[in-house]
Amino acid sequence: MLDKDIKGSIICTASVFATIGTDKYIDYTMSKHAVLGLMRSASRQLVAHGIRVNFVSPAAVATPMVRNTFGRSEEEIERMFEPSSRLKGVLKAKHWLMLWCS
């Protein structure tokens, strides 16, 4: 983007764990904190070039890690954190994301 003087937006995907600590999954939490730090630093560095950097933090999605964390059956977790329902939320937010990116 910089080499070609392209303006625009970069959207990173983090997690709710980007802003909180946890006593489990330290490696995962650390990586999400890193995404937040990268986004903050990149946004400050790139704003002068007309490039905005933001991130979205989805809530829990029914992954094996989430299933293990809550200690519930796969069916219960699927109902609680249905992946497609989270995707629907992101798709609904697409309109707002596109506004921020324009």
Backbone as ProteinMPNN parsed JSONL, in Angstrom:
{"seq_chain_A": "MLDKDIKGSIICTASVFATIGTDKYIDYTMSKHAVLGLMRSASRQLVAHGIRVNFVSPAAVATPMVRNTFGRSEEEIERMFEPSSRLKGVLKAKHWLMLWCS", "coords_chain_A": {"N_chain_A": [[0.83, -1.187, 0.0], [1.931, 1.223, 0.794], [4.083, 1.561, -1.012], [2.764, 2.001, -3.406], [1.274, 4.188, -2.91], [-1.362, 3.834, -1.935], [-4.429, 4.46, -0.468], [-6.505, 3.507, 2.317], [-8.007, 0.929, 4.337], [-7.138, -1.309, 6.969], [-8.241, -4.169, 8.481], [-8.008, -5.966, 11.35], [-8.41, -9.168, 12.88], [-9.169, -9.948, 16.101], [-9.853, -10.895, 19.343], [-12.039, -11.328, 22.162], [-10.251, -11.814, 24.116], [-8.17, -10.112, 23.629], [-8.237, -7.929, 25.203], [-8.503, -8.676, 27.815], [-7.288, -10.604, 30.601], [-6.504, -14.055, 31.339], [-6.625, -17.15, 33.136], [-6.172, -19.403, 31.752], [-5.027, -20.814, 28.652], [-2.753, -19.211, 27.948], [-0.964, -18.749, 25.84], [-2.689, -18.283, 23.654], [-4.106, -16.024, 24.553], [-1.978, -14.219, 24.796], [-1.234, -13.992, 22.099], [-3.457, -12.682, 21.058], [-3.39, -10.281, 22.457], [-1.114, -9.336, 21.246], [-2.036, -8.861, 18.635], [-3.719, -6.7, 19.127], [-1.822, -4.803, 20.028], [-0.239, -4.595, 17.707], [-2.146, -3.526, 15.941], [-2.688, -1.042, 17.183], [-0.164, 0.229, 17.062], [0.379, 0.138, 14.286], [-1.769, 1.648, 13.341], [-1.163, 4.204, 14.251], [1.233, 4.671, 12.932], [0.557, 4.455, 10.208], [-1.503, 6.24, 9.658], [-0.709, 8.731, 8.727], [-0.278, 8.204, 6.104], [-2.714, 7.9, 5.019], [-3.952, 5.53, 5.671], [-6.039, 3.563, 7.535], [-6.16, 1.605, 10.49], [-7.848, -0.897, 12.136], [-9.552, -3.108, 14.456], [-11.561, -6.051, 14.912], [-13.312, -7.787, 17.426], [-14.476, -10.744, 17.82], [-16.975, -12.47, 19.743], [-17.189, -15.471, 21.732], [-16.756, -18.48, 19.859], [-17.91, -21.624, 18.771], [-15.533, -23.588, 19.223], [-13.038, -26.231, 19.594], [-11.393, -25.378, 21.746], [-13.07, -23.645, 23.193], [-15.084, -25.425, 23.902], [-13.684, -27.132, 25.645], [-13.021, -25.318, 27.649], [-15.479, -24.601, 28.865], [-16.398, -27.061, 29.644], [-18.617, -28.543, 28.764], [-21.054, -30.493, 26.925], [-20.619, -31.19, 23.429], [-22.906, -30.585, 21.955], [-24.305, -28.811, 23.635], [-22.528, -26.655, 23.728], [-22.456, -25.987, 21.03], [-25.029, -24.984, 20.705], [-24.875, -22.781, 22.397], [-22.779, -21.241, 21.338], [-23.007, -20.964, 18.486], [-21.288, -21.206, 15.51], [-22.145, -20.124, 13.028], [-23.958, -18.184, 13.791], [-22.342, -16.251, 14.907], [-20.912, -15.511, 12.67], [-22.966, -14.432, 11.187], [-23.421, -12.162, 12.698], [-21.046, -10.753, 12.22], [-21.306, -10.382, 9.485], [-23.551, -8.745, 9.49], [-22.406, -6.537, 10.631], [-20.848, -5.744, 8.599], [-21.731, -3.626, 6.982], [-21.263, -1.367, 8.622], [-18.518, -1.66, 8.968], [-17.684, -1.253, 6.348], [-18.394, 1.408, 6.057], [-16.589, 2.604, 7.86], [-14.289, 2.024, 6.534], [-14.373, 3.523, 4.283]], "CA_chain_A": [[0.0, 0.0, 0.0], [2.79, 2.401, 0.881], [4.861, 1.691, -2.24], [1.909, 2.463, -4.499], [0.496, 5.315, -2.391], [-2.765, 3.426, -1.869], [-5.119, 4.785, 0.782], [-7.507, 2.5, 2.63], [-8.141, 0.436, 5.704], [-6.748, -2.668, 7.314], [-9.028, -4.626, 9.625], [-7.436, -7.164, 11.969], [-9.339, -9.935, 13.703], [-8.579, -10.292, 17.393], [-10.716, -11.717, 20.191], [-12.298, -10.664, 23.436], [-9.05, -12.002, 24.929], [-7.194, -9.06, 23.329], [-8.334, -6.862, 26.203], [-8.607, -9.219, 29.171], [-6.379, -11.696, 30.924], [-7.162, -15.3, 31.702], [-5.71, -18.113, 33.753], [-6.023, -20.516, 30.812], [-4.691, -20.462, 27.27], [-1.881, -18.04, 27.987], [-0.416, -18.505, 24.509], [-3.748, -17.695, 22.841], [-4.343, -14.676, 25.067], [-0.82, -13.413, 24.429], [-1.276, -13.699, 20.665], [-4.517, -11.698, 20.811], [-2.848, -9.005, 22.922], [-0.169, -8.906, 20.211], [-2.827, -8.297, 17.539], [-4.148, -5.378, 19.578], [-0.648, -3.935, 20.0], [0.094, -4.369, 16.304], [-3.148, -2.619, 15.395], [-2.493, 0.305, 17.736], [1.07, 0.797, 16.517], [0.221, 0.335, 12.845], [-2.704, 2.746, 13.08], [-0.449, 5.472, 14.47], [2.261, 4.825, 11.91], [0.026, 4.514, 8.854], [-2.513, 7.282, 9.477], [-0.111, 9.806, 7.927], [-0.306, 7.768, 4.71], [-4.108, 7.711, 4.628], [-4.348, 4.142, 5.914], [-6.56, 3.352, 8.885], [-6.049, 0.223, 10.961], [-8.763, -1.18, 13.238], [-9.736, -4.536, 14.664], [-12.833, -6.534, 15.439], [-13.121, -8.834, 18.43], [-15.665, -11.586, 17.949], [-17.191, -13.183, 21.008], [-16.844, -16.893, 21.656], [-17.231, -19.305, 18.754], [-17.864, -23.027, 19.208], [-14.311, -24.279, 18.816], [-12.63, -27.185, 20.635], [-10.88, -24.672, 22.917], [-14.223, -23.159, 23.962], [-15.743, -26.605, 24.48], [-12.881, -27.574, 26.788], [-13.076, -24.298, 28.69], [-16.753, -24.642, 29.573], [-16.642, -28.412, 30.134], [-19.974, -28.982, 28.427], [-21.118, -31.363, 25.751], [-20.486, -30.498, 22.142], [-24.223, -30.08, 21.565], [-24.604, -27.621, 24.442], [-21.666, -25.56, 23.279], [-22.911, -25.584, 19.695], [-26.209, -24.124, 20.882], [-24.464, -21.534, 23.042], [-21.854, -20.464, 20.516], [-23.127, -21.445, 17.118], [-20.385, -20.417, 14.669], [-22.819, -19.364, 11.983], [-24.599, -17.002, 14.367], [-21.29, -15.241, 15.04], [-20.627, -15.033, 11.327], [-24.073, -13.558, 10.819], [-23.176, -10.88, 13.36], [-19.981, -10.057, 11.489], [-21.863, -9.955, 8.208], [-24.403, -7.592, 9.757], [-21.515, -5.41, 10.913], [-20.136, -5.417, 7.364], [-22.141, -2.288, 6.561], [-20.536, -0.382, 9.422], [-17.1, -1.795, 8.639], [-17.477, -0.608, 5.052], [-18.437, 2.857, 6.3], [-15.327, 2.988, 8.489], [-13.205, 1.829, 5.565], [-14.506, 4.412, 3.124]], "C_chain_A": [[0.874, 1.249, 0.0], [3.55, 2.631, -0.415], [4.056, 2.29, -3.38], [1.022, 3.631, -4.091], [-1.012, 5.028, -2.4], [-3.317, 3.76, -0.491], [-6.135, 3.684, 1.069], [-7.505, 2.11, 4.084], [-7.652, -0.996, 5.806], [-7.561, -3.04, 8.546], [-8.446, -5.947, 10.107], [-8.526, -7.869, 12.774], [-8.619, -10.352, 14.974], [-9.545, -11.219, 18.125], [-11.042, -10.894, 21.427], [-11.089, -10.791, 24.348], [-7.954, -10.987, 24.604], [-7.172, -8.003, 24.423], [-8.477, -7.361, 27.634], [-7.537, -10.286, 29.375], [-7.17, -12.931, 31.302], [-6.147, -16.242, 32.332], [-5.523, -19.36, 32.896], [-5.594, -19.957, 29.456], [-3.829, -19.207, 27.177], [-1.328, -17.726, 26.603], [-1.437, -17.839, 23.591], [-3.997, -16.244, 23.254], [-3.205, -13.743, 24.675], [-0.863, -13.046, 22.947], [-2.347, -12.659, 20.344], [-4.125, -10.32, 21.342], [-1.871, -8.45, 21.885], [-0.901, -8.293, 19.023], [-3.276, -6.886, 17.9], [-2.982, -4.392, 19.545], [-0.218, -3.604, 18.587], [-0.858, -3.356, 15.687], [-2.929, -1.203, 15.898], [-1.254, 0.975, 17.153], [0.938, 1.089, 15.028], [-0.719, 1.496, 12.547], [-2.033, 4.1, 13.27], [0.578, 5.731, 13.374], [1.663, 5.097, 10.53], [-0.99, 5.618, 8.613], [-1.979, 8.433, 8.626], [-0.124, 9.478, 6.435], [-1.732, 7.518, 4.22], [-4.6, 6.282, 4.785], [-4.801, 4.015, 7.364], [-6.46, 1.877, 9.238], [-6.951, 0.074, 12.181], [-8.825, -2.686, 13.439], [-11.138, -4.828, 15.146], [-12.515, -7.672, 16.399], [-14.391, -9.648, 18.562], [-15.768, -12.187, 19.346], [-16.862, -14.652, 20.782], [-17.498, -17.573, 20.459], [-17.032, -20.754, 19.178], [-16.671, -23.758, 18.604], [-13.959, -25.308, 19.889], [-12.108, -26.495, 21.898], [-12.032, -24.185, 23.804], [-14.937, -24.333, 24.619], [-15.002, -27.082, 25.721], [-12.965, -26.595, 27.95], [-14.347, -24.413, 29.52], [-17.095, -26.027, 30.098], [-18.05, -28.908, 29.892], [-19.933, -29.866, 27.191], [-21.015, -30.524, 24.481], [-21.813, -29.874, 21.713], [-24.584, -28.808, 22.333], [-23.794, -26.418, 23.964], [-22.09, -25.071, 21.905], [-24.128, -24.666, 19.795], [-25.819, -22.767, 21.456], [-23.674, -20.629, 22.097], [-21.863, -20.954, 19.077], [-22.265, -20.59, 16.192], [-21.113, -19.578, 13.634], [-23.51, -18.131, 12.544], [-23.578, -15.89, 14.565], [-20.957, -14.659, 13.674], [-21.728, -14.096, 10.858], [-23.892, -12.187, 11.451], [-22.103, -10.075, 12.66], [-20.513, -9.559, 10.159], [-22.802, -8.769, 8.384], [-23.56, -6.348, 10.007], [-20.764, -4.959, 9.669], [-20.471, -4.004, 6.889], [-21.349, -1.221, 7.307], [-19.042, -0.448, 9.143], [-16.797, -1.106, 7.315], [-17.537, 0.913, 5.189], [-17.123, 3.344, 6.89], [-14.181, 2.93, 7.495], [-13.278, 2.803, 4.403], [-14.055, 5.819, 3.431]], "O_chain_A": [[0.59, 2.215, -0.708], [3.657, 3.767, -0.876], [4.599, 3.004, -4.224], [0.122, 4.021, -4.835], [-1.819, 5.86, -2.813], [-2.738, 3.385, 0.528], [-6.577, 2.999, 0.146], [-7.06, 2.863, 4.951], [-7.742, -1.779, 4.86], [-7.567, -2.311, 9.538], [-8.399, -6.925, 9.361], [-9.449, -7.231, 13.281], [-7.588, -11.024, 14.927], [-9.996, -12.219, 17.565], [-10.394, -9.884, 21.701], [-10.907, -9.977, 25.253], [-6.904, -11.002, 25.246], [-6.197, -7.264, 24.556], [-8.564, -6.561, 28.565], [-6.961, -10.797, 28.415], [-8.372, -12.854, 31.556], [-4.947, -16.132, 32.08], [-4.79, -20.272, 33.279], [-5.781, -18.776, 29.165], [-4.132, -18.274, 26.433], [-1.231, -16.557, 26.229], [-1.091, -16.932, 22.834], [-4.087, -15.353, 22.409], [-3.442, -12.606, 24.267], [-0.56, -11.91, 22.582], [-2.158, -11.838, 19.447], [-4.484, -9.303, 20.748], [-1.807, -7.239, 21.672], [-0.435, -7.304, 18.458], [-3.218, -5.981, 17.068], [-3.142, -3.263, 19.08], [0.129, -2.46, 18.293], [-0.428, -2.435, 14.993], [-2.979, -0.256, 15.113], [-1.291, 2.151, 16.792], [1.335, 2.156, 14.56], [-0.49, 2.25, 11.601], [-2.31, 5.04, 12.525], [0.767, 6.868, 12.942], [2.213, 5.89, 9.765], [-1.31, 5.907, 7.461], [-2.74, 9.044, 7.875], [0.004, 10.372, 5.599], [-1.93, 6.984, 3.129], [-5.548, 5.867, 4.118], [-4.053, 4.317, 8.294], [-6.652, 1.009, 8.386], [-6.83, 0.83, 13.145], [-8.222, -3.448, 12.683], [-11.813, -3.968, 15.713], [-11.561, -8.423, 16.197], [-15.286, -9.289, 19.328], [-14.764, -12.382, 20.032], [-16.314, -15.018, 19.743], [-18.638, -17.279, 20.099], [-16.069, -21.065, 19.88], [-16.796, -24.457, 17.599], [-14.521, -25.267, 20.984], [-12.354, -26.974, 23.005], [-11.968, -24.304, 25.028], [-15.35, -24.239, 25.775], [-15.624, -27.4, 26.735], [-12.978, -27.007, 29.11], [-14.296, -24.331, 30.747], [-18.0, -26.16, 30.922], [-18.616, -29.616, 30.725], [-18.913, -29.969, 26.508], [-21.286, -29.323, 24.473], [-21.84, -28.768, 21.174], [-25.101, -27.85, 21.758], [-24.318, -25.313, 23.818], [-22.083, -23.868, 21.644], [-24.239, -23.689, 19.055], [-26.359, -21.735, 21.057], [-23.874, -19.415, 22.063], [-20.821, -21.315, 18.53], [-22.479, -19.382, 16.092], [-20.732, -18.433, 13.39], [-23.636, -17.128, 11.842], [-23.906, -14.714, 14.408], [-20.744, -13.454, 13.54], [-21.457, -13.086, 10.209], [-24.174, -11.166, 10.823], [-22.225, -8.858, 12.518], [-20.208, -8.44, 9.745], [-22.85, -7.884, 7.531], [-23.952, -5.239, 9.642], [-20.116, -3.913, 9.677], [-19.588, -3.271, 6.444], [-20.828, -0.285, 6.7], [-18.371, 0.582, 9.087], [-15.765, -0.449, 7.178], [-16.803, 1.626, 4.504], [-16.598, 4.377, 6.474], [-13.218, 3.691, 7.597], [-12.335, 2.897, 3.617], [-14.104, 6.687, 2.56]]}, "name": "protein", "num_of_chains": 1, "seq": "MLDKDIKGSIICTASVFATIGTDKYIDYTMSKHAVLGLMRSASRQLVAHGIRVNFVSPAAVATPMVRNTFGRSEEEIERMFEPSSRLKGVLKAKHWLMLWCS"}
